[in-house]
Amino acid sequence: MSAARRSLPHMSSLTKEKIDWLLDSDPSLRWQVERDLLGVGEDVWQRTRARIATEGYGATILAHQDPDGQWAGGAYFPSRERDYTGQGIVERDEEGQPWIATTWALKDLRDLGLDAAVLEGTAQKLAANSTWEYEDLPYWHGEVDVCINGFTLASGAWLGADVSRLVAWFPEHRLEDGGWNCEAEEGDSVRSSFHSTLNALVEMLNYQRITGDLALQQTRRAGEEYLLERGLMRRLTTGEVVGPWVTDFIAPSRWQYSALAALDHFRAASVLEGTAPDPRLAEAVEVVRAARQPDGTWVQGGVPGGAIWVDVDVPQGEPSKWLTLIGSRVLDWWDESRPGRGS
């Protein structure tokens, strides 16, 4: 048995009532509860995972794929040439960023756990038919935004596309202070962003997990130091919490940083590579623990508006199954490494 597998909890600290509440969910959430909180056999959670293609959230998003391989006729934004009225879109806020175009659909399906084989041929279709809104660049070449390039790197690896240009892009565009910033390429900033840096790290780790290629491991670990030096929360210069969004836990997080999202990345890296939690995560862990409600749940934060294909979680202020899954597996992972210190 590998060190990575041994690091997974055998049984969650949640009550049976709350475990049952989590299990009564879409297969995209249920399979992760089975694997990460209950430690059931792989044959069990893989059977649940296989249902994503045919029911629930995953099937809904899949149903909206265009014949040319795209979603909503665009790479990052929906096509302005098409009217999506009556197309099944959930419109939460007309002023918000739309989350229905190709990049977001692929990211959502990846995050839900869809088997890439279901999208056989999509990589080739996107190579032939999809270009970025920025300078009409080919889809799998990426563009200049680090978050977009991160999403594309991992989605390309997942679908078997050639993402070698993006593998080379990340070390070349890391900033002097250690991270990345989506505004850097336009000359608007020379300082790293918590948001951009975490998005880059998450997707570089996904690239490594999907392909087994360690080409970006050193770059990722160096970028992780940017967050670790700041305790995932604080400005290096003043020690102040970097922003209110650090404790605004939302699901799905899309691109937004939070202490919980960052901890879930470090947990995933630890599980993949069989490493122990870094002690510098301690303050952020206690912030997450403090946000847990007396019944063991976490409540939804300020979810951004904008068009979506399917609403996967609850409105702001309600107990969130996704956040409870993520928060529980983070605390289980941390506490398992420190016997007797959990609460």
C-alpha positions in Angstrom: 0.0 0.0 0.0 1.4 3.4 -1.0 2.1 6.3 1.4 -0.5 8.3 -0.5 -3.2 5.7 0.1 -2.3 5.3 3.8 -2.8 9.0 4.3 -6.5 8.8 3.5 -8.9 8.6 6.4 -10.6 5.3 7.1 -13.7 7.0 8.6 -14.8 10.6 8.7 -15.3 12.5 11.9 -18.8 13.4 10.7 -21.8 11.8 12.4 -23.6 9.0 10.6 -26.6 11.4 10.1 -24.4 13.8 8.3 -22.7 11.1 6.3 -26.1 9.9 5.1 -27.0 13.5 4.2 -23.9 13.7 2.1 -24.4 10.3 0.5 -27.9 11.4 -0.6 -26.4 13.5 -3.4 -25.5 13.7 -7.0 -23.0 10.9 -8.0 -20.4 13.6 -8.6 -20.4 14.4 -4.9 -21.3 11.0 -3.6 -18.2 9.2 -5.1 -15.9 11.7 -3.3 -17.7 11.1 0.0 -17.2 7.4 -0.5 -13.5 7.7 -1.4 -12.3 10.6 0.8 -14.5 10.4 3.9 -15.4 6.7 4.1 -12.4 5.1 2.5 -14.5 2.4 0.8 -13.1 0.1 -1.9 -12.2 1.6 -5.2 -14.7 -0.6 -7.0 -17.5 1.0 -5.0 -16.7 4.6 -5.6 -15.7 4.0 -9.2 -19.2 2.6 -9.8 -20.7 5.7 -8.4 -18.4 7.9 -10.4 -19.3 6.2 -13.6 -22.9 7.4 -13.2 -21.8 11.1 -13.7 -22.0 10.6 -17.5 -25.6 9.6 -17.5 -27.4 11.3 -14.6 -27.4 14.5 -12.6 -25.0 17.5 -13.0 -22.6 15.9 -15.3 -25.2 14.6 -17.7 -26.8 18.0 -17.8 -23.6 19.8 -18.8 -22.8 17.1 -21.4 -26.2 17.5 -23.0 -25.3 21.1 -23.9 -22.1 20.4 -25.8 -22.2 21.7 -29.4 -21.5 19.5 -32.4 -18.2 21.3 -32.9 -17.0 20.3 -29.5 -17.6 23.6 -27.8 -20.2 24.8 -25.3 -22.1 28.0 -25.9 -20.2 28.5 -29.1 -17.1 30.0 -27.4 -13.8 29.3 -25.7 -14.1 31.4 -22.5 -17.2 33.5 -23.2 -20.5 32.4 -24.9 -20.8 33.4 -28.5 -22.5 36.8 -29.1 -24.0 35.4 -32.2 -26.3 33.0 -30.5 -29.4 33.3 -28.3 -29.4 31.0 -25.4 -32.9 32.0 -24.1 -34.8 28.8 -23.3 -31.7 26.6 -23.6 -31.9 25.4 -20.0 -29.5 28.0 -18.6 -29.8 29.0 -14.9 -29.5 32.8 -14.9 -28.7 33.9 -11.4 -27.5 37.4 -12.2 -27.5 38.9 -15.7 -24.5 41.1 -14.7 -22.3 38.3 -13.6 -19.6 36.4 -15.5 -21.2 33.6 -17.6 -19.9 30.1 -16.7 -21.3 28.2 -19.7 -18.6 28.4 -22.4 -16.1 25.7 -23.2 -13.4 26.3 -20.7 -15.9 26.4 -17.7 -17.8 23.4 -18.9 -14.7 21.3 -19.2 -13.4 22.4 -15.8 -16.8 21.6 -14.2 -16.9 18.2 -15.8 -13.3 17.5 -14.7 -14.0 18.7 -11.1 -17.1 16.6 -11.0 -15.1 13.5 -11.9 -16.3 12.6 -15.4 -14.3 9.9 -17.2 -12.5 11.7 -20.1 -13.4 8.8 -22.4 -17.0 10.1 -22.5 -15.6 13.1 -24.4 -13.7 11.1 -26.9 -12.9 13.3 -29.9 -13.5 16.6 -28.1 -9.8 17.5 -28.0 -9.6 17.2 -31.8 -12.8 19.1 -32.4 -11.6 22.0 -30.2 -8.3 22.0 -32.0 -10.2 22.4 -35.3 -13.0 24.7 -34.2 -12.2 26.8 -31.1 -10.0 29.8 -30.7 -9.6 32.2 -27.8 -11.4 35.6 -27.7 -7.9 37.0 -27.1 -6.2 37.4 -30.5 -8.0 34.4 -31.9 -5.3 32.0 -30.6 -5.7 28.2 -31.0 -7.5 26.7 -28.1 -4.9 24.2 -26.9 -2.1 26.8 -27.1 -3.7 28.8 -24.4 -3.5 32.6 -24.2 -2.0 35.1 -21.7 -4.2 34.8 -18.6 -2.6 32.4 -16.1 -5.9 31.1 -14.7 -7.2 30.4 -18.2 -3.9 28.7 -19.1 -4.1 26.6 -15.9 -7.6 25.4 -16.7 -6.6 24.6 -20.3 -3.4 22.8 -19.2 -5.3 20.4 -17.0 -8.3 20.0 -19.4 -5.9 19.3 -22.3 -4.0 16.7 -20.3 -7.4 15.1 -19.3 -8.6 14.9 -22.9 -5.2 13.9 -24.4 -4.5 17.1 -26.2 -0.9 18.4 -26.9 -0.4 21.0 -24.1 3.4 21.1 -24.3 3.3 24.9 -25.0 1.5 25.4 -21.7 3.8 23.1 -19.8 6.6 25.5 -20.9 4.6 28.6 -20.2 4.2 28.3 -16.4 7.9 28.4 -15.3 8.5 31.2 -17.8 5.8 33.4 -16.4 6.3 33.0 -12.6 6.8 36.4 -11.0 9.8 37.4 -8.9 7.9 37.3 -5.6 7.1 33.6 -6.3 3.6 33.3 -7.7 1.5 34.3 -10.7 -1.0 37.1 -11.5 -3.6 37.1 -14.3 -2.9 40.9 -14.8 0.8 40.5 -15.2 0.8 39.9 -18.9 -0.9 43.2 -19.7 1.6 45.0 -17.5 -1.0 45.9 -14.8 0.8 44.2 -11.9 4.2 42.8 -11.0 3.0 41.3 -7.7 1.5 37.8 -7.4 -2.1 37.2 -6.7 -3.4 34.7 -4.2 -6.3 33.9 -6.6 -4.1 33.4 -9.7 -1.4 31.5 -7.8 -3.8 29.0 -6.4 -5.5 28.4 -9.8 -2.0 27.8 -11.3 -1.0 25.4 -8.5 -4.3 23.4 -8.6 -4.1 22.8 -12.3 -0.4 22.0 -12.4 -1.1 19.4 -9.7 -4.0 18.1 -11.8 -1.6 17.9 -14.8 0.8 15.8 -12.8 -1.9 13.5 -11.5 -3.5 12.9 -14.9 -0.2 12.4 -16.9 2.3 11.3 -14.3 4.7 13.8 -15.8 6.8 15.6 -13.2 7.9 18.4 -15.5 6.0 21.1 -13.5 6.5 19.6 -10.0 9.4 21.9 -9.2 7.6 25.0 -10.5 4.5 24.0 -8.5 6.4 23.4 -5.3 8.2 26.8 -5.7 4.8 28.5 -6.2 3.4 26.8 -3.2 6.0 28.5 -1.1 4.5 31.8 -2.0 1.3 30.8 -0.2 3.0 28.9 2.6 5.2 31.9 3.5 2.1 33.8 4.0 0.3 31.2 6.0 -2.3 31.0 3.2 -3.9 34.1 4.6 -1.6 37.1 5.3 0.4 39.8 3.5 4.1 39.2 3.8 4.7 42.9 4.4 2.2 43.7 7.2 0.9 40.4 8.4 -2.7 41.5 7.7 -5.3 39.1 6.3 -5.1 39.7 2.6 -8.8 40.1 2.0 -12.3 39.1 3.2 -12.5 36.4 0.5 -10.0 34.3 2.5 -12.8 33.2 4.8 -15.6 33.4 2.2 -16.0 29.7 1.4 -18.0 29.0 -1.7 -18.8 26.0 -3.9 -18.0 25.8 -6.7 -15.1 28.2 -6.1 -14.6 28.8 -9.8 -11.5 31.0 -9.7 -11.9 32.6 -6.2 -9.3 32.0 -3.5 -10.2 31.0 0.0 -8.3 29.3 2.9 -10.4 26.3 2.4 -9.8 26.0 -1.3 -6.0 26.4 -0.7 -6.0 23.8 2.0 -7.8 21.3 -0.2 -5.1 21.8 -2.8 -2.3 21.1 -0.2 -4.3 18.1 0.9 -4.5 16.8 -2.6 -0.8 17.3 -3.2 0.0 15.5 0.1 -2.2 12.5 -0.8 -0.8 12.3 -4.4 2.9 12.6 -3.3 2.7 10.9 0.1 4.0 13.9 2.0 3.1 15.2 5.5 1.1 18.4 6.0 3.3 21.5 6.2 3.1 23.1 9.7 2.6 26.5 8.2 -0.9 25.5 7.3 -1.9 25.4 10.9 -3.6 28.9 11.2 -5.6 28.4 8.1 -6.8 24.9 9.3 -8.1 26.5 12.5 -9.9 29.2 10.5 -11.7 26.4 8.6 -12.4 24.5 11.8 -13.9 27.6 13.4 -16.2 28.0 10.4 -17.7 24.5 11.0 -21.2 24.7 12.4 -22.2 22.9 15.5 -23.9 20.2 13.4 -20.7 19.5 11.5 -21.6 21.4 8.3 -20.2 24.5 6.5 -22.5 27.1 5.1 -22.4 28.5 1.6 -20.7 31.9 1.1 -21.2 34.6 -1.5 -21.5 32.6 -4.7 -20.9 34.9 -7.8 -23.8 35.5 -10.2 -23.8 34.6 -13.8 -25.3 32.1 -16.2 -24.7 28.4 -15.5 -25.8 25.1 -17.0 -26.7 23.6 -13.6 -26.7 24.7 -10.0 -24.7 22.2 -8.1 -25.1 23.7 -4.6 -27.3 25.7 -2.3 -27.8 29.5 -2.0 -25.7 31.7 0.3 -26.2 31.0 4.0 -27.5 27.4 3.7 -25.6 24.2 4.7 -23.5 23.2 1.7 -22.8 19.6 1.0 -19.9 20.4 -1.2 -18.2 22.6 1.4 -19.0 20.0 4.1 -17.3 17.4 2.0 -14.2 19.6 1.4 -14.0 20.9 4.9 -14.4 17.5 6.4 -11.7 15.9 4.3 -9.3 18.7 5.0 -9.7 18.4 8.7 -9.6 14.6 8.6 -6.4 14.8 6.7 -4.8 17.3 9.0 -6.0 15.7 12.3 -5.0 12.2 11.2 -1.4 13.5 10.9 -1.6 14.9 14.5 -3.3 12.2 16.7 -5.2 13.7 19.6 -5.1 17.2 18.3 -8.4 17.3 16.4 -11.7 18.5 17.9 
